[in-house]
Amino acid sequence: MIGALFRQAFRSNRVRIIACVLVLLLWGAVLPLIYASFGKTIGSFIRGSNNPLLEQFASFGGGDLFSLAGVIALGFIHPIAIAVLGVIVVGLPIMSIVGERQRGTLEVVLARPISRHALFSVLFLVGALILALLVAVQLAASVVSASLTGVLGELDVARVPIVWAMGLLLALAFMAIGFAASVSFDRVMPALGLTLVIVLVSYLLEVIGSIWPDAAWISDFSLFHYVRTKELLAGSVRWTDVGLLAGVLVLALGYSWVVFPRRDIAAPS
Amino acid sequence: MTQVTPAMATPPDPAMADAATADATPEPADAATAEAVIMVRGLGKRYPTGSRLSRGGDGVRALEALDLDVHQGEIFGFLGPNGAGKSTTIRILLGFLHPTSGTARILGRDVATEGLAIRARVGYLPGGIALYDSMTGSSLLEYLARLYDRPPVLRAELIERLELSVADLRRPVRDYSRGMRQKIGIIQAFQHDPELAILDEPTEGLDPLMQRAFLTLLEERRRAGRTIFFSSHLLSEVEEVCDRVAIIRSGRLVALSGIEALVARRRRHVEVRADGALPDLASVPGITDVRVRDGVLRCELEGDVAPFLAALQGCRVRDLTIEPARLEEVFLEYYGRDMEPAR
């Protein structure tokens, strides 16, 4: 039974998975290519301009174009990556619970001998596996691209899995928030709206904090801030960051775990 | 099935009240001792009202103190207009909603704590069923069957009976008409041969031929010892296949009775044309509302027809019409009057 549910959850997302993999392959490969081709020139130009504002803007979200670690970090925080991962991070939890509830297919499944905990676990596991794949695809594409362009030597490849783990942890935390919203509403729009607001506000706080030194403190309120890709690639892991992201993940999952079975599943609308 | 259970409501008029009192005998010993397939006691559900401020109140009452027994091998009709509480009851039975009061047991298990074990033995057809549009009919049925431990032993037969072709089943569900979706819904509810089928408006969208095939299917399932609980507002189909029927209004049970008992208690419309003098029927038991006009006697007849026929003896009856009582009339009787349900 669980196997059938698991396969169906994958099957229903296969088009999204393929599309996201393709985009992230491309995206992960492009940035090291840009760095290898223009990174040093751009870096020299910006540093030579003696314009702190320009330099600050070039360090968007903790990433930059002047180092391989910087472009990998930029790849993580860039809106393209956020939007692509958001398809799963936000789309999967919203569409698989409140979306199915609103359509009426949730009750067709839950009329079978499947507990809401089992359904929730399967959906979260499927989402986690997809996100693990997507984050890995982006990083692998960057590593391969860096290797092909001859700049891989600037990177300690052994540290890439740490970046993968932290990127995945961040994505899982946001997905757990999406699940928490999904089990809390009877309609898609409030759940989707709430999740998007949390992700977008968090993103904006990180971006604004990173490009505006006087407001750097506001990025402490963003979950994105706690995946410090450049530091991770340099070998520095802050366990407080891990704890914070894991804490958000556990809290959001715990909330969903408690609330989902207790909520009424109203008739489809 | 002619007895009316003790849980039934007060009938809408004194004559029916008498009949109901007389009929309000306990269940037969064998039925009473064996636990019902569905046993509902004092079931209530209140939905919180919209605004946060008003949530402190009692909320909207959807169901109140519902008592119900459905026995094995029975086709049980659950009647009521939109918003009466039919779907709320069904959704509580399946564990989608949590009752605010009372208990419900299915196949001897508590719906609040043993939902998994219950749903393993139950088939469910939601009203206006939603399906996964991107899947084909056959892959959808296979997927839904795999969510049970029981194999889909009846699928092939049901597909044939409901006239779904192989080509139909290979098409994506998004291309299906409403009737075909309903057929898929019926098949997924019955394909694993459940001990109890809970069906919400099951013939919705089916053409008359398929409705006929479906009703025949229900009768066969009953003969196989399966139990069917279905809600409907198509009273003709309820009357045709159900052993007993419950009528619910504003969340309260207003009648629970065998179909025959329910219909038998209903007044019949009588029209008598005779040559010569018409008989005086005013004092005949069960006869009311006698009207004579243009040599035609019209009246209402309730209960036993024998006293009425006896009164006609000696009269040269040219034509006699006794219009059979329909469930629709009973239904309307229950809904047409401001009647307080019995508690």
Interface residues (C-beta under 8 A of the other chain):
Chain A: M1 G3 A4 L5 Q8 S12 R103 G104 T105 E107 V108 V109 L110 A111 R112 P113 I114 S115 R262 D264 I265 A266 A267 P268
Chain B: Y47 S87 R91 L94 G95 F96 L97 H98 G115 L116 A117 R119 A120 V122 Y124 P126 G127 G128 I129 A130 L131 Y132 S134 Y143 L144 R146 L147 Y148 D149 Q188
